[in-house]
Amino acid sequence: MVTTMIISIPSVAILSCYIVSLWGGSIRFRVPMPVCAGVFAIVRHRRSYRAAARISSDGYLSARHLYVIGHFHYVVVTGTIIALMGGLYHWFPKMFGRSMNEFWGKVHFWGTMLCMNGIFFPMFIQGMAGMQRRLYDPTAQAHNLTTQTLSPFQFVCALLLFIFQIPFLINIFYSIFKGKKTVENPWEATTLEWACPSPPPHANFAQQPHAYRGPYEYSTVGAKKDWIAQDQA
């Protein structure tokens, strides 16, 4: 119980700070932004830690039942995979000097989000109903019959999840060669890494960059735009 709380409380506090920091901001919902929001939403399922942090419920849910499988995949596997996808969408213009297709990026993201929730959320219901993991024939237990009907739905979601990765892969390889050419700083970020050419040459920068200000100059009083890069005097 103690170790679970040590993990869950700081992580939820950090994620809450990330979400609150968006309040009042000028948010542009290009592909990397909803992907990041999806990571927040999924990892917020750490609230399932509350059941694992109570000895009375943890002994029932985690010992043998499917609940802990859903909990683990939400927190670790699903959040990690979507974070990797978001990182690729974000850094792709810098790596290749071309941007990925926005439409197919959103199709991939929303399809992936819906399917992942369709696979893992029913596991909470099945686990609380007493359905055990590693059971080759769930119908062998009478109390699992009511939740067994969720398994075909999970299978369909898993199949659709695989299908939704096809436009993602096509988008990657097509954009490497045929994607729209992008500027050095397509996201209008303020930090120095966006001052190097896209794609970066040997040694990254064409000339040594100079930092004239802090890394997060947004909404500066008297500025003509709402962001100023570090390398701008």
C-alpha positions in Angstrom: 0.0 0.0 0.0 2.8 2.4 0.9 4.8 1.8 -2.3 1.7 2.2 -4.4 0.9 5.6 -2.8 4.5 6.7 -3.2 4.2 6.1 -7.0 0.7 7.4 -7.5 0.5 10.7 -5.5 3.5 12.5 -7.2 2.6 11.3 -10.7 -1.0 12.5 -10.4 0.2 15.8 -8.9 2.6 16.3 -11.8 0.1 15.5 -14.5 -2.5 17.8 -12.8 0.1 20.6 -13.0 0.6 19.9 -16.7 -3.1 20.1 -17.4 -3.7 23.2 -15.3 -0.8 25.0 -17.1 -2.9 24.9 -20.3 -5.5 27.1 -18.7 -5.5 30.5 -20.4 -3.1 29.5 -23.1 -3.5 29.9 -26.8 -3.9 26.2 -27.7 -3.6 25.0 -31.2 -4.9 21.5 -31.7 -2.5 20.3 -34.3 -1.7 16.6 -34.0 1.0 16.6 -31.2 -1.3 18.6 -28.9 -4.3 16.1 -28.8 -1.8 13.3 -28.6 -0.2 14.8 -25.4 -3.7 15.4 -24.0 -4.5 11.8 -24.7 -1.4 10.8 -22.7 -2.7 12.9 -19.8 -6.1 11.3 -20.0 -4.8 7.8 -20.1 -2.2 8.1 -17.4 -4.9 9.8 -15.2 -6.3 6.3 -15.0 -3.8 6.0 -12.2 -6.8 6.7 -10.1 -7.2 2.9 -10.3 -4.2 3.0 -7.9 -6.6 3.9 -5.2 -8.1 0.4 -5.3 -4.6 -1.1 -5.4 -3.5 1.1 -2.5 -6.2 -0.3 -0.2 -5.2 -3.7 1.2 -8.9 -4.8 1.5 -9.5 -4.3 -2.2 -6.0 -5.0 -3.5 -6.1 -8.6 -2.3 -9.2 -9.2 -4.4 -8.5 -7.2 -7.5 -4.7 -7.7 -8.0 -4.1 -11.2 -6.8 -5.7 -13.1 -9.6 -8.2 -11.0 -11.4 -8.2 -9.1 -14.7 -8.5 -5.7 -13.0 -4.8 -5.4 -12.5 -4.1 -6.2 -16.2 -6.3 -3.3 -17.3 -4.6 -1.0 -14.7 -1.1 -2.0 -15.8 -1.8 -1.5 -19.5 -3.5 1.8 -19.0 -0.6 3.2 -17.0 2.5 1.7 -18.6 1.9 0.3 -22.0 -0.8 2.6 -23.4 0.6 5.8 -22.0 4.1 4.9 -23.3 3.0 4.0 -26.8 0.9 7.2 -27.3 3.7 9.3 -25.9 6.1 7.8 -28.4 3.6 8.6 -31.2 3.3 12.2 -30.0 7.0 12.6 -29.9 7.4 11.4 -33.5 4.7 13.8 -34.7 6.4 16.6 -32.8 10.0 16.0 -33.9 9.3 14.7 -37.4 9.6 18.2 -39.0 13.0 18.8 -37.4 14.3 15.3 -38.3 13.3 15.3 -42.0 12.4 18.9 -42.8 8.9 17.8 -43.8 5.6 17.7 -42.0 3.3 14.7 -41.6 -0.2 14.9 -42.9 -2.5 16.5 -40.3 -5.7 14.8 -41.4 -4.3 11.2 -41.3 -2.5 12.1 -38.1 -5.8 12.9 -36.4 -7.5 9.8 -37.9 -4.7 7.7 -36.4 -4.8 9.4 -33.0 -8.6 9.2 -32.5 -8.8 5.7 -33.8 -6.0 4.6 -31.5 -7.5 6.3 -28.5 -10.9 4.8 -28.9 -9.6 1.3 -29.6 -7.2 1.3 -26.7 -10.0 2.3 -24.3 -12.2 -0.3 -25.9 -9.6 -3.0 -25.1 -8.5 -2.1 -21.6 -11.4 -0.4 -19.9 -13.7 -3.5 -20.0 -10.9 -5.3 -18.0 -11.8 -3.2 -15.0 -15.4 -4.4 -15.2 -14.4 -8.0 -15.8 -11.9 -7.9 -12.9 -14.3 -6.4 -10.4 -16.8 -9.1 -11.5 -14.2 -11.7 -10.5 -13.0 -12.8 -13.9 -9.5 -14.3 -13.5 -6.5 -13.7 -15.7 -4.7 -16.5 -17.5 -7.9 -18.5 -17.8 -8.1 -20.4 -21.1 -11.8 -21.0 -20.8 -13.5 -18.1 -19.0 -16.9 -19.8 -19.4 -15.7 -22.5 -17.0 -16.7 -20.2 -14.1 -20.4 -19.4 -13.8 -19.8 -15.9 -12.3 -17.8 -14.9 -15.4 -20.6 -15.5 -17.9 -22.0 -12.0 -17.4 -18.7 -10.4 -18.4 -17.5 -12.9 -21.0 -19.7 -11.0 -23.6 -17.1 -8.1 -23.4 -14.3 -10.3 -24.7 -15.5 -10.3 -28.4 -15.9 -6.5 -28.2 -12.3 -6.3 -26.9 -11.1 -8.5 -29.8 -12.8 -6.2 -32.4 -11.2 -3.2 -30.8 -7.8 -4.9 -30.9 -8.2 -5.7 -34.6 -9.3 -2.1 -35.3 -6.3 -0.8 -33.3 -4.0 -2.7 -35.6 -5.8 -1.3 -38.7 -5.5 2.2 -37.4 -1.7 1.9 -37.4 -1.6 1.4 -41.1 -2.3 5.1 -42.0 0.3 6.0 -39.3 3.0 3.9 -41.0 2.0 5.1 -44.5 2.0 8.7 -43.2 5.5 8.3 -41.9 7.1 6.9 -45.0 5.2 9.0 -47.4 6.0 12.2 -45.5 9.7 11.4 -45.4 9.9 11.7 -49.2 6.7 13.6 -50.3 5.6 15.5 -47.2 5.2 19.3 -47.3 8.5 21.1 -46.6 8.5 22.9 -43.3 10.2 25.8 -41.7 12.8 25.4 -39.0 10.3 26.2 -36.2 6.9 25.0 -37.3 5.5 24.9 -33.7 6.8 28.4 -32.9 8.7 27.0 -29.9 11.0 29.2 -27.9 13.9 26.9 -27.1 17.2 26.7 -28.9 16.9 23.3 -30.5 14.5 24.8 -33.0 17.1 27.3 -34.2 19.0 24.6 -36.1 18.2 23.8 -39.7 15.7 21.1 -40.6 17.0 18.4 -41.0 20.0 19.2 -38.8 23.4 19.1 -40.5 26.6 17.6 -38.9 27.1 19.2 -35.5 23.4 20.2 -35.5 23.8 24.0 -35.9 25.0 25.8 -39.0 26.5 28.5 -36.7 26.8 28.7 -32.9 23.5 29.8 -31.4 23.2 32.5 -28.8 20.6 32.7 -26.0 19.4 36.2 -25.5 16.5 35.4 -23.1 14.9 32.7 -21.1 13.5 29.5 -22.6 9.8 30.3 -22.1 9.1 33.8 -23.4 5.4 33.8 -24.0 3.1 36.8 -24.0 6.0 39.2 -23.3 4.8 42.7 -22.5 5.4 45.0 -25.5 6.2 42.2 -28.0 4.5 42.1 -31.4 3.8 38.4 -31.1 3.0 36.0 -28.3 6.3 34.2 -28.4 10.0 35.1 -28.7 12.7 32.5 -29.5 15.8 32.4 -27.3 18.1 33.1 -30.2 16.2 36.3 -31.2 17.9 39.4 -29.9 
